[in-house]
Amino acid sequence: MTPRLPAERTLPHKQEILERVLADDVTQRPRRRWLVPAAAAASVVVVAGGLVALDLGADSPPVSGPTTATTPTPKTPVRLTAGEVAVAAGPVSTADAQALARACVTQEGRPAGKVGRITHRVQVLSWADRRKTQNSVVVQDTSDGLIYGCVGFPDTKVRNGIAVQGVEVSLIGGDAAEARKRKSVINPTDATHPAVPTDGGSSRYFIRFDTQPDLLTTEAWYRVDARVVVMRQRFVVKGAPGPWFVAKPIDGYVFLRSRDKSTALRQGDQVRLETQVIGRGGKLLDAPADQKGGGGLTPSPGTTRVDTGTVGLTPDGRAGWLNFTNR
């Protein structure tokens, strides 16, 4: 099914909330970083060179949960070319990975004691500030076999009376029958779909129609098979391409996050989002398709998925929005 974010939800003082949260994220604070609350984000977002050798480093090993043994993750270092940015920024410690996994499972309404195998313990670039990072893990809930992708920090902070959750949780795999109970579909990879989208993911577009560059961000989890070496994504704003944001698979999952803050946007400006899947030898594979309602996938859009959007006005006329469509 084609992803759609819910309609705008109006909050009191939403601009003030947004500005304070973003200001806190940019301010240097040791060991504490925060996400914009989902409600505040939804209130301003309509929608769900030369060669430079850069080593992303080895994959982080899985971490055991309370009762589950794990096996090492294979090492697959990746090299980037100039104009590419690695989403991964280093490993997450065992203690921090376990704390995030517990918060992730608890946030899904389950006791923390159900944490199973933990993988993908990687620091990822912050969506709000590329100089900062957030933690990420993939954790299996042993109570029902479902697998969740989790990004953030296991803390809560209150601003203007609103609790700002530090963890974003996405159902990304596991038992298909259990997933259906939650109205979620788990599609397998196949010959023409080496990278499959999940129900998790979000986009944030802060378009204010002033003279300052506007921030566009998007992120999603993908299930991938052994053909996939890396995935990459970039914004193309008013015809000017931004850097490719590159992420590699870890234990069959990719967390891909991209952002752009290059220019001040105006109503009617065109924005593209390009996504590619790359295999061995740099070969472009079939790009991600859309999930169908009830299960299944649309045909692959080719080797580059292109989502296009035009900047429009929010209903109150105070900010801009983007509604991307694939073509």
N, C-alpha and C positions, 0 to 999 in steps of 0.2 A: 504494500500500500504506500502511496505517496505521503511522506511525512508532512504533517501540518501542526504548527504550534497553535495553542488556544488563542481565542480573541483576547484583546487587551483587557486587563483587570485594573481598575482604577484604585489607587491607594492614596490616603492623605499624605501630603508633603512628599510625593514620590521623588521629585527632583532633589530635594534636600537629603532624603535617605540615600539615594544613589551617589550623590556627590560625597557624602560623608564616608560611605563604605569604600568608594574608590580612593579617597584621600588616605584612608587608613591603610589600604593595601600598598600604596606607593610609599608611605612613610616607613622609614627603617625601624623595624621592631624585631628584636631577637626572638626567633623560634615561634612567631605567631603570625599567621596570615589568614585572611578571611575571604569567603566568597560573597558576592552579592546575593541576597536572599532571593529565592525563586520568585516570590511574589513581586519584589521590587524590579527584578529583571523583566518579568512578564509585563510590567506596567509600562515599560518603554520599548519593548520588543514585540513585534507582531510576527508570529510563526510558532514547534518543538524544536663566461668567463674562463679564466685560467683555472687549472685544477688545483685545489687546495685539499690536502689529505687531512681529514678530521676523523678520528676514531671514536665511535659511539661507546666503545668499551664492551665488555662481555655482558651477557644477560645475567641478571641477578638470580641466584639459586632460589628455589621454592622454600617456603617456611612451613614447618609443621604447625598445625593447629593443636588444640588440646589433646586430640587422640589420634591424629592422622599422620602417617609417615609419608614422605615425599621423595622424589628422585631429582637429581641435578638437572638444571636447564642447560641445554647445549649452548656453547659460545658461538655467536655469529656476529663478529664485528662488521660494521658497515662504514664505508667511506662516503663523504659528501663532497660535492663540487661547490665552487664559489656560487653564492646566491641561494644556497640551501641552509636550512636551520634544523637542527635535531630537536625533536620534541622531548626526547629523554635527556635528562641532565645529571644522571648519577644514580647510585643505588639507594634504597631505603633500608635503614637498619632493621634487624629482626624485631626489636622491641616496638619500633614505630609501625612496622607492617602489621604486627599482631594487634596493636591498639586500633589501627584503622580498620582492620578486618572485623574486630568486635563491634566497633561503632557502625560499620556497614550493615552487618547482620541484624543488630539491634534496631537500627533505623527502619529495617524492613518488617519490624513487628515481631521479632523472634528473640529468645534469650541468647545472651552472648555465648553461652556454652556450646552452641551448635556450629561454631567455626570449624571448618575442615581444612582442606589443602589451600595454601596461600601461594600464589605466584604473581608475576608481573610487579614485583616490588621495586618500582622505579620512580624517581623524582621526575616530574614533567614541568615544562615551562608554564608559568601562570598565565591565564588568559588576560588578566588585567595589566600585567607588567612583565615583560620578557626578562627583566633582571632578577625576577623572583621565581620560586618553584613551589609546586604542591606535590604531595605524595600520592602514589597510586598503587593499588593492589587488585588482583583478581582473587576472589574467595569463593569456595564452595560451601553451601549450607548443608550440613550432613543430615538435617531433619527432613529434607525433601529432595536433595540432589540438585537444586538450582544453583547456578553460578552467577555471581554479581561482579561488575566492574565498579570500583570505588575510587574517587578522586577527592583529595582535600585533606582536612585535619579533623581528628575526632574531638572537636570542641564546639561550644556554642557561645555566641556573644550577643548581647542585646543592644540594639541601637533604636532610639525613638520608640521604645516599647515593642520592637519587633525582634524576635529571636533569629539571628543569622546562623544558619546551619553551616558547619564547616565541611560536610561530606555530601557529595553528589553520588547517587547510587543508580546503577543501570542493571537490569536483568539481561544477561548476555549469553547464557547457555545453560546446559544441564538437561534435566529430564523434560522432554517435550510435553508429555501429558500434564505434568505439574505446571508447566508454563501456561498451558491453555486455560487452566483454572484461574490464572491471573490475567486472562485475555491478552497473552503475549505469545508470539509465534517464534519458534526457533527453526530457522531454515538451514539445511546443510549446504556445504559447498558442492559444486559439481563441475563438469567439464568446461562450462562457459561462465562460471561464477566462482573464481578462486578466492574472492573476498566478499563476504556476505554482511550486509548491514544488520544491526540489532535494533531493538526498540529503544535503547538508550541513546542519549545525545541531546545537545541543546545548542542554541544560537543566541547571541546577544548583539544587538545593533544599537549603539548610542549615537544617534544622529540628531544634532541640536540646531543646525542651520545658523551657526555662528562662524567666526573666522578660524577656529581651532580645528585641527584634524580630528575626524570622527573615528571612533573605535568600532571595528567589526570583528566578531569572533565566532567560531563554530567548532564543535567537537563531537566525536562519535566513537563508539566501539565497533570493531569488525571481527567476525570469525573468519580465519583464513586457513588455507591448506598449505602443504609443503612446497608448492610452486612459488609462493610469495616470499620475496626477499625484503622488500620495503614497500610502504605506501607513502604517497606524498600528496600535498594539497596546497593550493595558493589562491589568493584573491587577485582578480584583475579589475582594478578600479578606474573607470573612465578610460579604458584602453591601456593602462599602465600596469604591467604585471608586478606583483609583489614577490617576495621570496617563497620558494617551496619549503613547506614544513614537512619534515620527513620522520617517519616512525617505522620501526621494524617489529616483526612478530615476536612475541614471547609466549611460548606454550600455546600457540594457536590463536592468539588474540592480538589485535593492534588497537592502541588508543591513539587517535589522530586528532590533533588540535591545531588550528591555524588562526591567524589574526592579521589585521591590517589597520594601521593608523597613519596613513600617508597623506591624506588630504581632507579638506572641508567639503562635504557633499552638499549638493543642492537638489531640489525636487526635479525629477526627470533624469538624473544621472544614472548611467548604466554600471552595474556591478556583475562580474562573473565569479563563480567559484569552480575551480578545475580540480579534479581528483584523478589520480593515476595509481595503478598497481604495477609494480615492477618485479620481474623474475630474474633468474640467473642470467648473467651476461648483459644485464641492463635491458632485457626484452620487456616491452610493454605488454601486459596481459589484459584480459577483459576487465574493464572498470566496474565498480559496484553498480548494481541495479537497484530497484525499489522493491520493497516487500508488498505482496498482494494481500488484500484483506482476506483473512481465513487461511492464509498460508501460500507458499510459493513465491516466485520471484518474477519480475518483468524481465524481458530480454536485456542482455548487456547493452549499454549505450555505445559500445566501441572501446577503444583503448584510452580515451579520455572522457570522463564524465564532465559535462558542462552544465552547471545550474546558473540560470540568468535571472537577474532581478533589476527592477527600476525603483529608484527612490521615490516614495510617496509620502503623504502626510498622515499622521495619526488622526483619529477622529476629533481630538480636541485641537488639532492644528498647531500644536506646540513643538512637535518633534517629527522625525522622519521614521519610515519603516521600509523594510524590504521583504517581499514575498517571492522567494526563489521558486522557479520551475525548471525541470530538467528537459533538455532537448538534445 
